[in-house]
Every structure is written in structure tokens, then in C-alpha cells.
Amino acid sequence: MIFRFIAVLILLTSGLQVQAQQVTVEYEPAIIELMEDLASYHKSKERMGWRIQFYSTTDRRNMEQTIARLKKTHKNTTFSWTYNSPFYQLRAGTFAHKSDAKALLFALKREYPGAFLVQDKISVSDLRGSL
């Protein structure tokens, strides 16, 4: 019985010939450009995101004290500052999307009514939780 099965299998497959085929895919130049842009976007170390600018001062010590105080009340929030002479500008949060930043904006506006959203370059590692 096994011999019969093997014999039938050999007879059936002996007539089959497998030919390798080559497929060539041609892309439109616009598609190639989009794919390259997407690849470079994912390789970059920084992306545009959102922060909340809530305080500006010329006194560095005051700026540092403000950040230390806020870190106690907003433990899950990152704080950063920039120096645009002569001002230290305090910023809170790292958000990929503007809509994600609005809850913190409203919370900070209670104490800092002049707080507003700003676009900023943000490290991809800082954005990892909000992508």
C-alpha cells in the first residue's frame, strides 16, 4: 500500500515543473519621496510636540524654586525651561498632540492664568508615553 502511494506521488509530481518568476515593482516618484520622508521621521531623535509655557522670569533662582515647588504637586509632569535673554521661560509637559496637553493646561491656569500652549522640539524618548 505504501509502495502504491509513493509510486502515485512520483508519477503526479514528475510532470510538474516549477519556474521561478521575477516581479518588478515600480513606484511613482512621489511615493518614493513619501517613503523616504517617513523613514527619516522615524530615525530622528526629536519631534515637534506640545508643552505648556506658564511662567517667565528674569530671576534664575526664582525659576528653580518654582520648578521645585511644582514637582511636589505635579509628580507625573516633566518641567523644562528655556533661556531667551533676559527671560527664563518655564514649560510643563511633553505631548505629541495638542489635545493631550489641554488637561494640564487647564490645571496650570488655576495658578498661572497666563499659561498657553507652545510647539517645541521634544526628545522622542520623552514622547514615548504620549505617541
C-alpha positions in Angstrom: 0.0 0.0 0.0 2.8 2.4 0.9 4.6 1.5 -2.4 1.5 2.3 -4.4 1.1 5.7 -2.6 4.8 6.6 -3.3 4.5 5.5 -6.9 1.4 7.6 -7.5 3.0 10.6 -5.8 6.1 10.2 -8.0 4.0 10.0 -11.2 2.0 13.0 -10.3 4.9 15.2 -9.4 7.2 14.2 -12.2 5.1 16.2 -14.7 5.2 19.4 -12.6 7.9 21.9 -13.5 8.4 24.9 -11.2 9.7 28.1 -12.8 11.0 31.0 -10.7 9.4 34.3 -11.7 10.7 37.7 -11.1 8.4 40.5 -10.1 9.4 44.1 -10.6 7.6 46.8 -8.7 7.8 50.3 -10.0 6.8 53.2 -7.7 5.8 56.7 -8.6 8.4 59.2 -7.6 6.0 60.9 -5.1 5.5 57.5 -3.3 9.3 57.0 -3.1 9.7 60.5 -1.6 6.9 59.9 1.0 8.5 56.6 2.0 11.9 58.3 2.4 10.3 61.1 4.5 8.6 58.5 6.7 11.9 56.6 7.2 13.8 59.8 8.2 10.9 60.8 10.5 11.2 57.6 12.5 15.0 57.9 12.7 15.0 61.4 14.1 15.8 61.9 17.8 13.4 64.8 18.2 9.9 65.6 17.0 7.6 68.5 17.2 5.3 68.3 20.1 3.5 70.5 22.7 4.4 72.0 26.0 2.7 74.5 28.3 4.5 77.7 28.9 3.3 79.0 32.2 5.8 81.3 33.7 8.6 83.7 32.7 11.1 85.5 35.0 14.5 87.2 34.8 15.5 85.6 38.2 17.1 82.2 37.8 16.8 81.4 41.5 13.0 82.2 41.3 12.7 79.9 38.3 14.4 77.0 40.0 12.3 77.4 43.2 9.1 77.4 41.1 10.1 74.2 39.4 11.0 72.5 42.7 7.6 73.5 44.2 5.6 72.3 41.2 7.4 69.0 41.1 6.0 68.3 44.5 2.4 68.9 43.4 2.6 67.6 39.8 4.7 64.5 40.3 3.9 62.9 36.9 4.7 66.1 34.9 8.0 67.0 33.4 9.2 70.5 33.6 11.8 72.3 31.5 13.0 75.8 31.0 14.5 77.8 28.2 16.5 81.0 28.4 15.7 83.7 25.9 17.7 86.7 27.2 16.8 88.1 29.6 13.9 85.7 30.4 13.8 82.2 31.8 10.6 80.6 30.4 9.2 77.6 32.3 7.4 74.9 30.4 5.4 71.8 31.6 4.7 68.5 29.9 5.7 66.7 26.8 2.8 66.0 24.5 2.6 64.6 20.9 -0.8 66.1 20.3 -2.3 69.4 21.3 -5.5 67.8 22.6 -3.5 65.7 25.1 -2.0 68.9 26.6 -5.2 70.6 27.3 -6.0 68.9 30.7 -2.7 70.0 32.2 -3.1 73.5 30.6 -6.4 73.9 32.5 -4.9 72.7 35.7 -2.0 75.1 35.5 -4.2 78.0 34.5 -5.7 78.0 38.0 -2.4 79.2 39.4 -0.9 80.7 36.2 -3.8 82.3 34.3 -1.4 83.4 31.5 -0.4 79.8 30.7 -0.5 78.8 27.0 0.4 76.0 24.6 3.6 76.2 22.6 5.1 73.9 20.0 8.5 72.7 20.8 11.1 70.1 19.7 10.8 67.2 22.1 13.1 64.2 22.5 11.4 61.0 21.2 12.3 59.3 24.5 10.3 62.0 26.4 7.3 61.5 24.0 7.3 57.7 24.3 4.3 57.7 26.6 2.2 60.0 24.5 2.7 58.7 21.0 
